[in-house]
Amino acid sequence: MNIIRLPKKFDYSFRDEIYKNIGKSNIVLDFKRTIYMDSTALGLMLMLNSKRDSIKIKLINVNNKVWPILKMANFDMLFKIEGM
């Protein structure tokens, strides 16, 4: 299992960490510290999800700061989400 601990501010500046995990299986995105995310973060997550036939992605520790953004983008339909 590959756990990616997301930063306080999840945006395009975190792309290198996401890119190095493309192709790995069983990815967990940990939102424990994240209080801000923008549309580029959503795009990075979609890029990971585009390979979903070969990988499984789970979002954990989703808090009330980022949950509305994920819900508005219907990411609850794309990813398994825990910790809301």
QUIBELUR-V861921 format. One record per helix or strand of 3 or more residues. SS is the DSSP state (A for helix, B for strand). FROM is the first residue (numbers start at 1). TO is the last residue. If there is no record, write none. Layout:
ss=SS from=FROM to=TO
ss=SS from=FROM to=TO
This chain:
ss=B from=2 to=5
ss=A from=12 to=19
ss=B from=27 to=30
ss=A from=39 to=49
ss=B from=57 to=60
ss=A from=67 to=72
ss=A from=75 to=77
